[in-house]
Amino acid sequence: MTLAKGGMAVLKLKKGTSTISFDSQNYVLTYIDYGVVRATHSTAKGAGEVGSRVINTTLDNRDVEIVGFIRARAPDGVDDDARAAALTADMKAKKAALYQMCEPRKEFEILPDGSLSLKCYTTSTVKFSPSKLLNNDRVAQFVIDARCYDPLFSDAVARYRKIAEWASNFVWPLQIPDSGFTFADRTDSLITLLKNDGDVETGLLINFTAAATVENPKLTNVATGEFIKLNRTLIAGESVIVNTNHGAEGVTSYREDAIEDAINDLDLDSSFLQAPVGTTAFHYTADSNVSAMTVTIYYFQRYLGV
């Protein structure tokens, strides 16, 4: 897959707070191949059966190849010796940044545009061209080979839905009656509709936040009856986050500076809720003081390709 010129968002590589942008000035992208995601079908075959039956399907890893080159730059208005030294230093710094970004022991992200992310590990260090014509103090061609063990693209920024939030009473032009007015009212609905426009189901980050003492909060998928319930009394100011993403499941409590693993407070009949493709209704309740709780659901839509 080649990257067309003009009108496309700038491809970026990101690790933590470090970012490399293929801006055609410093790092130039000439080719990128996102590969494909192959499927593995597990089958069963009975005696005398024609063909076989698919009993399970899994998606394999994704391999990505990025080809580009580095352009060294020097300030204007300097003599030849100073320019040559500046180009050498700039090339060295940019190569070092690319090596650090694609260090094989650490995960990094490929950001095709401002909205999508693909998490990868390189399968080797960055490969630079052995040719002096393509690898010198002014230009250096490179190849990055990476493997995505989670092969799906996802939203670069989490989406979210709130249950039982505060609705503002500010309407402009603002008129304040003699009897006064409230700045905001708490909504009565304990149900929210979560829309997943991705290609597959996705896990959730469910944030239970208590403004006062709340007993045993519970979030239920209205259609299926599956639920997440905490057998725990939350105190004022406490937040409990339940992560239902595959491979990262957990329950963590935050009380000011105190962080506690609360997985043992998860009700044994709970399910690690997923958001299927389409619209899902979630209902929140608690054994006491429901009005003191706000529930925020964060999620990343996931895509098979771009």
C-alpha angles and dihedrals in degrees: 000000000000123000113242119226126244132028096030127120117254114264113233137192115210136187117170106311094339118100134181115196124200092221097154088242103074105003117027123197115214102165140004129181117190091188122207136283110240121208127225114208119200110207140187129206127195128207110285092003118146110231119338142276125247108230100170139008127198131183118232131217125292122232119209130192124195122188123186144120140244121236117206117216134200133190119265123248099038129120123258096263093050091046093051091049091048092050091050092049093046093050091049092051094047093048090050091051091052093047091051093046092052098040102149096225094059132064119238135180132241110210109196090184138341095289108045137062135191119191117216148165120216114240091214140001118284111289116222123195115267090216118100089214089061100031117046141108093294106038134015125185116211142181125210118197114193139172125212111209087186095050098191128095114233139189111285090218124039120250119218146194128199130214119204098005132164119267116211119238094200111120121170129261084043118219119183113206121218089251090058127232142241120253092222141355127219112244116241097217116104092184128085131184114226116198120205111191093173127108098253140024117280138206126246141228104215114196116196108192121186124206090184137359111317126180126216104338116207135192119198135191099231095208100047103026091231113142148181113223131179118208090207139104110233118209128215112292095016122130125194118194120200115197114202098174113126111262093012101064114150149123121234130181123209120197110171102295095346118101120190134182103235100177090121089063092063112112110247092231092056124116125210093246120225129195109234122209109284130026122331128187117219123192125202127205141152137197091248142007097014091169091064093062131082120192121201121186117202122191144162120224112227129214135197093217148343 
